[in-house]
Amino acid sequence: MPLDSHPVRNAVLLMRTYMQDDCFVIERDLPDAVGVRNILPSLGPFRKGPFLIDGVFIDSHWNSDLKWKVLLPMLEGLLPLLRESRVRLADVGSNNGYYLFRLVDWMLGLDPTWAEGDRLCTAFDPVADFEAQFRFLHGLLPHYPLRFERAGWQSLSEHDAFDIVLCMGVLYHHTDPAEMLRTLRSSLRKGGRLILETMVVPSREDGVPYAIVPSGRYAGAKGIWFVPDVHALLALMRRTGWQKVELASVRSAIDEQKRFGDFPSFREMLDENDITRTIEGLPAPQRAFVIAQK
């Protein structure tokens, strides 16, 4: 059944949203649990979440609330930008838009009129299943000022008017991280801010910057091309034109990625005798957040 005609999307908009443990809850006064269950098989597995919609639990590969709690203080530092009446925000590699839904929900908690202005948050992701999940969720919360573009970071060269760009869990998947950083920078207005999250490896004791380029899988995953330490990451960002580059946090994130269907947990991809090494014998990744300005 087309998403636009599904009863979930046409239900009366009387609902509340809140967090229950680590789960983002959407609860409607006229719940349709049967409708939610009927559409879920067509949406594919949820990588970001979990959600609880009309009493239906939607599990996910990542416990995304853990990353949100790390991201939130950085967003709090950008509240003056977020409160501007025409703020434009992009989330690159957005998956199903989880962090944009959380961001809008948080802003509406601070200012119930926030969605009434000319504000807009755009999710960029090239995967069709993620777009379907986004449209399902947005159909439940259509007053959220969100849109989805089925496109990757390369399409950002067509834009130059974002105030804030989020890019989380994407950089290490691409063969030319310098070009990606330049493209992200070109998408921002002058003075705009980037919040970047990516894999890093532990720094050397002597502080000399380095990076690993895995020859095959890394922590069990394909398509990992570039994992720097924080010194190399910050140097690369400065070399690609970024200003006011700040390391905001480094964490292990060992429990954010759990076993989910055929997807293993992150912990399973570490050496069982030494969790500082991957199953391939390489340094185990950490996750770093960096804030920078155009």
C-alpha positions as CSV (number, residue, x, y, z in Angstrom):
1,M,0.0,0.0,0.0
2,P,1.5,3.4,-0.9
3,L,2.7,5.3,2.2
4,D,0.6,8.4,1.3
5,S,-2.6,6.3,1.6
6,H,-1.8,4.4,4.7
7,P,-4.2,5.0,7.6
8,V,-1.2,5.8,9.8
9,R,-0.5,8.9,7.8
10,N,-4.1,10.0,7.7
11,A,-4.8,9.6,11.4
12,V,-6.1,12.6,13.5
13,L,-3.1,14.6,14.7
14,L,-3.6,14.4,18.4
15,M,-0.5,13.0,19.9
16,R,2.3,13.4,22.4
17,T,6.0,12.5,22.1
18,Y,8.3,11.6,25.0
19,M,11.3,9.4,25.9
20,Q,10.7,6.2,27.8
21,D,14.1,4.8,28.8
22,D,16.0,4.9,25.5
23,C,12.9,4.8,23.3
24,F,11.4,7.7,21.3
25,V,7.6,7.4,21.9
26,I,4.9,8.7,19.6
27,E,1.6,8.2,21.2
28,R,-1.7,9.2,19.5
29,D,-5.1,9.8,21.1
30,L,-6.5,7.6,18.3
31,P,-3.9,4.9,18.1
32,D,-3.6,2.5,15.2
33,A,-1.3,-0.3,16.3
34,V,-2.6,-2.6,13.6
35,G,-1.9,-0.1,10.9
36,V,1.6,0.4,12.3
37,R,2.3,-3.3,12.4
38,N,1.0,-3.8,8.9
39,I,3.3,-1.2,7.3
40,L,6.5,-2.1,9.2
41,P,7.5,-5.1,7.0
42,S,7.6,-2.8,3.9
43,L,10.1,-0.4,5.6
44,G,13.0,-2.7,6.2
45,P,15.1,-3.0,9.4
46,F,15.5,0.1,11.4
47,R,19.2,1.0,11.9
48,K,18.4,4.1,14.1
49,G,16.0,4.1,16.9
50,P,14.3,2.5,18.8
51,F,10.8,3.8,18.6
52,L,7.5,3.0,20.4
53,I,4.6,4.0,18.2
54,D,1.0,3.5,19.4
55,G,2.3,0.8,21.7
56,V,4.2,-1.0,18.9
57,F,7.9,-1.4,19.7
58,I,10.3,-0.9,16.8
59,D,13.7,-2.1,17.7
60,S,16.9,-0.9,16.0
61,H,20.5,-1.9,15.4
62,W,21.8,1.3,17.1
63,N,20.7,2.6,20.5
64,S,20.6,6.1,19.0
65,D,19.6,7.8,22.3
66,L,23.2,7.3,23.6
67,K,24.7,9.4,20.7
68,W,21.9,12.0,21.1
69,K,22.9,12.5,24.7
70,V,26.5,13.3,23.5
71,L,25.2,15.5,20.7
72,L,22.8,17.5,22.8
73,P,25.3,19.8,24.6
74,M,26.8,20.8,21.2
75,L,23.3,21.7,20.0
76,E,22.7,23.7,23.2
77,G,25.8,25.7,22.3
78,L,24.2,26.6,18.9
79,L,20.8,27.7,20.3
80,P,21.1,31.2,19.0
81,L,21.5,29.9,15.5
82,L,18.7,27.3,16.0
83,R,16.3,30.0,17.2
84,E,16.7,32.2,14.1
85,S,13.5,32.4,12.2
86,R,14.9,31.1,8.9
87,V,17.5,28.6,10.2
88,R,18.5,25.9,7.7
89,L,19.9,22.7,8.9
90,A,21.2,19.6,7.1
91,D,21.8,16.1,8.4
92,V,24.1,14.2,6.0
93,G,23.9,10.5,6.0
94,S,20.7,11.0,8.0
95,N,19.4,7.4,7.8
96,N,15.7,7.6,8.8
97,G,16.1,11.1,10.2
98,Y,16.2,10.0,13.8
99,Y,18.4,12.8,15.0
100,L,16.4,15.5,13.1
101,F,13.2,14.2,14.7
102,R,14.9,14.4,18.1
103,L,16.2,17.8,17.4
104,V,12.8,19.2,16.4
105,D,11.1,17.5,19.3
106,W,13.7,19.1,21.7
107,M,13.3,22.5,20.1
108,L,9.5,22.3,20.4
109,G,9.9,21.5,24.1
110,L,11.9,24.7,24.5
111,D,9.5,26.8,22.2
112,P,6.2,25.3,21.2
113,T,6.0,27.8,18.3
114,W,9.3,26.8,16.8
115,A,7.8,24.8,13.9
116,E,5.6,27.7,12.9
117,G,8.5,29.9,11.5
118,D,10.3,29.5,8.2
119,R,12.7,26.9,9.6
120,L,13.7,23.8,7.7
121,C,15.8,20.7,8.4
122,T,16.8,18.5,5.5
123,A,17.8,14.8,5.8
124,F,20.2,13.6,3.1
125,D,20.6,9.9,2.5
126,P,20.7,7.9,-0.8
127,V,19.1,4.7,0.6
128,A,15.4,4.1,-0.4
129,D,14.5,2.1,2.7
130,F,15.7,5.0,4.9
131,E,13.6,7.4,2.9
132,A,10.5,5.1,3.4
133,Q,11.2,5.0,7.2
134,F,11.5,8.8,7.3
135,R,8.3,9.3,5.4
136,F,6.5,6.9,7.7
137,L,7.7,8.8,10.8
138,H,7.1,12.2,9.3
139,G,3.6,11.1,8.4
140,L,3.0,10.8,12.1
141,L,4.6,14.2,12.8
142,P,3.9,16.2,9.7
143,H,4.1,19.5,11.5
144,Y,7.8,19.0,12.1
145,P,9.7,21.2,9.5
146,L,11.5,18.4,7.9
147,R,12.2,17.2,4.4
148,F,14.2,14.3,2.8
149,E,16.5,14.3,-0.2
150,R,17.5,10.8,-1.4
151,A,21.0,11.9,-2.1
152,G,24.5,11.6,-0.7
153,W,27.0,14.3,0.5
154,Q,28.0,14.9,-3.1
155,S,24.7,16.7,-3.8
156,L,25.6,19.3,-1.2
157,S,27.7,21.1,-3.8
158,E,24.3,22.3,-5.1
159,H,23.5,24.1,-1.9
160,D,25.2,27.0,-0.1
161,A,22.7,28.2,2.4
162,F,22.8,25.9,5.5
163,D,23.5,27.4,8.9
164,I,24.3,24.1,10.6
165,V,25.3,20.7,9.0
166,L,25.4,17.5,11.0
167,C,27.5,14.7,9.5
168,M,27.7,11.6,11.8
169,G,29.1,8.2,11.0
170,V,29.8,9.0,7.3
171,L,33.3,10.3,6.8
172,Y,35.1,6.9,7.2
173,H,33.0,5.3,4.5
174,H,34.3,7.5,1.7
175,T,37.5,7.2,-0.4
176,D,38.2,11.0,-0.4
177,P,37.6,12.4,3.0
178,A,39.3,15.7,2.1
179,E,36.9,16.3,-0.8
180,M,34.0,15.4,1.4
181,L,35.1,18.0,4.1
182,R,35.5,20.6,1.4
183,T,32.0,19.9,0.1
184,L,30.4,20.1,3.5
185,R,32.2,23.4,4.0
186,S,30.9,24.8,0.7
187,S,27.3,23.9,1.7
188,L,27.4,26.3,4.7
189,R,26.8,30.0,4.8
190,K,29.8,32.1,6.0
191,G,30.0,31.5,9.8
192,G,28.0,28.3,9.6
193,R,28.8,25.4,11.8
194,L,29.6,21.7,11.2
195,I,29.1,19.0,13.8
196,L,31.1,16.0,12.6
197,E,31.2,12.6,14.2
198,T,33.5,9.9,12.9
199,M,35.6,6.9,13.9
200,V,39.1,7.6,15.2
201,V,41.8,5.4,16.5
202,P,43.7,6.0,19.8
203,S,46.5,8.5,19.4
204,R,50.2,7.5,19.7
205,E,52.0,8.3,22.9
206,D,54.4,10.6,21.0
207,G,51.5,12.6,19.6
208,V,52.5,12.1,15.9
209,P,49.3,12.2,13.8
210,Y,48.5,8.9,11.9
211,A,45.6,7.2,10.2
212,I,44.8,3.6,9.2
213,V,43.5,2.6,5.8
214,P,42.2,-1.0,6.3
215,S,43.1,-3.4,3.5
216,G,39.8,-5.3,4.1
217,R,37.2,-5.4,6.8
218,Y,37.6,-3.3,9.9
219,A,35.8,-4.3,13.1
220,G,34.0,-6.7,10.8
221,A,32.6,-4.0,8.5
222,K,33.2,-3.5,4.8
223,G,33.7,-0.1,3.2
224,I,35.8,1.5,5.9
225,W,38.4,3.6,4.1
226,F,40.0,6.1,6.5
227,V,40.3,6.1,10.3
228,P,42.6,8.8,11.6
229,D,43.6,9.6,15.2
230,V,42.2,12.9,16.5
231,H,45.4,14.8,15.6
232,A,45.2,13.7,12.0
233,L,41.5,14.4,11.9
234,L,41.9,18.0,13.2
235,A,44.8,18.6,10.9
236,L,42.8,17.4,7.9
237,M,39.9,19.7,8.8
238,R,42.2,22.7,9.1
239,R,43.9,21.9,5.8
240,T,40.5,21.8,4.1
241,G,39.6,25.3,5.2
242,W,37.7,24.9,8.4
243,Q,38.1,27.5,11.2
244,K,37.7,27.2,15.0
245,V,38.1,23.4,14.9
246,E,37.3,22.0,18.3
247,L,37.4,18.4,19.6
248,A,34.1,18.1,21.5
249,S,34.2,14.5,22.7
250,V,35.8,11.1,22.3
251,R,34.0,8.0,23.5
252,S,34.3,4.2,23.1
253,A,30.6,3.7,22.0
254,I,31.1,0.1,22.7
255,D,27.5,-0.5,23.6
256,E,25.7,1.7,21.1
257,Q,25.6,-0.9,18.4
258,K,23.8,-4.1,19.5
259,R,23.1,-7.4,17.8
260,F,20.1,-7.0,15.5
261,G,19.0,-9.7,13.2
262,D,22.0,-10.5,11.0
263,F,23.9,-7.5,12.2
264,P,26.4,-8.3,15.0
265,S,27.0,-6.1,18.0
266,F,30.1,-3.9,18.0
267,R,31.4,-5.7,21.0
268,E,31.4,-9.0,19.0
269,M,33.8,-7.3,16.5
270,L,36.5,-6.8,19.1
271,D,39.2,-9.3,20.2
272,E,37.6,-11.2,23.0
273,N,40.9,-11.2,24.9
274,D,41.7,-7.5,24.3
275,I,38.9,-5.0,23.6
276,T,41.4,-2.4,22.5
277,R,41.9,-4.4,19.3
278,T,39.5,-5.5,16.6
279,I,39.0,-9.0,15.4
280,E,41.4,-8.2,12.6
281,G,44.1,-7.2,15.1
282,L,43.9,-3.5,14.4
283,P,43.4,-0.7,17.0
284,A,39.7,-0.6,18.0
285,P,37.9,2.5,16.9
286,Q,36.6,5.2,19.2
287,R,34.0,7.9,18.1
288,A,34.9,11.5,18.1
289,F,32.7,14.6,17.8
290,V,34.3,17.8,16.3
291,I,32.7,21.2,15.9
292,A,34.0,23.6,13.2
293,Q,33.1,26.8,11.5
294,K,33.2,28.0,7.9
